[in-house]
Amino acid sequence: MLHLLYILAFTVLAIMAVSNLIRNLIMFSFDRERPYPTNSSVGYYAGKRKSVPHPELLDHTGNLIKEPLLVMRSISVDDAREQLDALYESSPSQKIERSEEA
């Protein structure tokens, strides 16, 4: 009997989730097609404002960076272990544990 109750509850939740998903997709498509007024005060000022990029996208002279922001290099497992060990050894909690042992 408990199995049937579990299956019934799961079925109800699944139907609610799928119906909510379909409803959200339909509302999203209607919102996308709806034109927004541009003559309101908010739209007027938003159109007049100059777009300012995020400070992390600028170099030290204020010019926009054109190169990739994340460059990954491959390192060996031993190098990664050494770097992690160095971070662990330099952490404040490691220094506290060493002073308690002494």
Residue pairs with C-beta under 8 A, 6 or more apart in sequence:
36 43
37 43
38 44
38 47
53 64
56 69
57 64
57 65
57 69
58 64
58 65
59 65
75 83
88 94
